């Protein structure tokens, strides 16, 4: 990624107003184009080990830079990062996927299933119970633990209905979403090997993505 893109996002943080954004729209368009080009390259590389990603349109994976401020106390209109969700059936169905965002001090990758509806969540919990050994094997893999450490996400304080507090997988069953992530410093984002680095780490993530998608698609 180019430093100009991070510079734009840095200045946006201090000038998060529509008037300033309109005055600097050309800079935003240049930053967005660079990000789209980067995502195109990323999709191409991921598709070499995940055929479900082949042929995805990079522009359709992009998250809107406009914030949804309808129910927020923070009324600043723009996000301070560029983000993309790379997954099968981007707008047609729920699926686990690869996520990336670029921003000053807030760059990172993530993967999994965020913000699940109740029906899908129930399905995933049943899948975890049925395939618990496979999930444990994935998250205990040395490379996985070194890269992502553990699954995180919004979690219930008590066991979900129908599951005992003594269930061997109860800490996983309490999750309402299932996410792994890794953050990056700005100098890593600007390095020449950034694309190669995150591709390798998405490859490590892939077994978990496959695990969740196999459950959902049944």
GIPEVEN-V47031 format. One record per residue. SS is DSSP state (~ for helix, > for strand, _ for the rest). PHI is phi in degrees with one decimal (* if undefined). NEAR is the number of other ideal C-beta (glycine too) atoms within 10 Angstrom. Layout:
((SS/PHI/NEAR) (SS/PHI/NEAR))
This chain:
((_/*/20) (_/-88.9/14) (~/-63.1/11) (~/-59.2/12) (~/-67.1/24) (~/-66.9/21) (~/-62.8/13) (~/-59.8/19) (~/-66.7/24) (~/-66.6/16) (~/-69.3/14) (~/-62.2/24) (~/-58.1/15) (~/-90.5/7) (_/-139.0/13) (_/-79.3/17) (_/-139.5/12) (~/-61.1/10) (~/-60.6/8) (~/-65.1/14) (~/-61.7/17) (~/-61.7/9) (~/-67.5/11) (_/-112.8/16) (~/-61.8/10) (~/-61.6/8) (~/-64.4/17) (~/-63.0/18) (~/-62.5/10) (~/-67.6/15) (~/-65.7/23) (~/-64.1/16) (~/-62.5/11) (~/-62.4/17) (~/-66.5/22) (~/-60.5/17) (~/-60.6/12) (~/-64.7/21) (~/-66.3/21) (~/-58.9/15) (~/-65.0/13) (~/-64.8/22) (~/-60.3/20) (~/-59.1/14) (~/-72.4/18) (~/-63.9/23) (_/-63.8/15) (_/-71.6/11) (_/-121.6/11) (_/-136.7/22) (~/-66.0/10) (~/-67.0/19) (~/-94.2/23) (_/-59.9/12) (_/81.0/8) (_/-69.9/21) (_/-78.2/12) (~/-55.5/18) (~/-63.4/11) (~/-78.6/11) (~/-89.2/23) (>/-69.8/16) (_/-84.7/14) (_/-66.5/9) (_/-78.6/18) (>/-72.7/11) (_/-82.6/15) (_/-87.8/8) (_/-103.3/12) (_/-59.6/5) (_/-118.1/5) (_/-112.9/9) (_/-72.6/5) (_/-81.4/8) (_/-99.1/8) (_/-62.9/13) (_/-79.9/13) (>/-125.6/20) (_/-72.3/19) (_/-101.5/17) (_/-147.9/21) (>/-105.5/26) (>/-135.1/20) (>/-145.9/24) (>/-116.9/18) (>/-105.7/23) (_/-157.4/22) (_/-68.5/18) (_/58.4/13) (_/-45.8/15) (_/-116.4/6) (_/-96.1/7) (_/-155.4/11) (_/-82.6/20) (_/-156.4/18) (_/-72.1/25) (>/-156.7/27) (>/-106.5/25) (>/-124.5/20) (>/-145.5/24) (>/-141.4/20) (>/-123.5/23) (_/-169.9/20) (_/-59.8/18) (_/68.2/14) (_/-141.4/15) (>/-81.9/25) (>/179.6/17) (>/-119.2/22) (>/-151.9/20) (>/-160.3/26) (>/125.1/24) (>/-127.9/26) (_/-88.4/16) (_/48.2/12) (_/-81.6/22) (_/-74.3/9) (~/-62.1/8) (~/-66.5/9) (~/-66.9/17) (~/-60.2/19) (~/-61.2/14) (~/-63.4/17) (~/-65.9/24) (~/-61.6/21) (~/-63.4/14) (~/-66.1/18) (~/-64.8/21) (~/-62.9/15) (~/-70.4/12) (_/-120.7/16) (~/-60.6/15) (~/-62.0/8) (~/-66.4/14) (~/-63.5/22) (~/-60.8/14) (~/-62.9/13) (~/-63.8/18) (~/-77.2/17) (_/-93.7/9) (_/-59.4/15) (~/-57.3/8) (~/-64.4/12) (~/-63.5/19) (~/-64.7/12) (~/-68.9/9) (~/-87.8/18) (~/-117.6/23) (_/70.3/12) (_/-162.5/9) (_/-78.0/20) (>/-131.7/15) (_/144.8/17) (_/-59.8/13) (>/-140.6/13) (_/-74.0/12) (_/-78.1/5) (_/-114.5/9) (_/-58.9/15) (_/-66.1/15) (_/-56.4/7) (_/96.7/10) (_/-123.7/15) (_/-75.5/9) (_/-66.0/8) (_/-95.0/7) (_/-60.2/17) (_/-61.5/11) (_/-110.5/15) (~/-60.3/15) (~/-66.4/12) (~/-77.6/19) (~/-70.3/22) (_/-75.3/19) (>/-65.4/22) (_/-103.3/17) (_/-151.7/16) (>/-131.8/23) (>/-134.1/19) (>/-122.9/22) (>/-153.7/17) (>/-148.0/17) (>/-97.7/12) (>/-132.8/21) (_/-77.0/10) (~/-57.4/17) (~/-66.2/8) (~/-70.6/14) (~/-62.8/20) (_/-84.5/15) (_/-74.2/14) (_/-66.9/6) (_/-99.6/10) (~/-61.0/17) (~/-60.0/14) (~/-59.6/11) (~/-62.9/15) (~/-73.4/24) (~/-62.0/19) (~/-61.8/14) (~/-78.4/19) (~/-65.6/23) (~/-63.9/16) (~/-66.5/19) (~/-74.1/28) (~/-53.1/18) (~/-56.8/15) (~/-70.5/23) (~/-60.4/24) (~/-61.0/15) (~/-57.9/22) (~/-68.6/23) (~/-67.4/20) (~/-63.0/13) (~/-65.5/20) (~/-65.8/17) (_/-82.9/12) (_/-72.2/9))
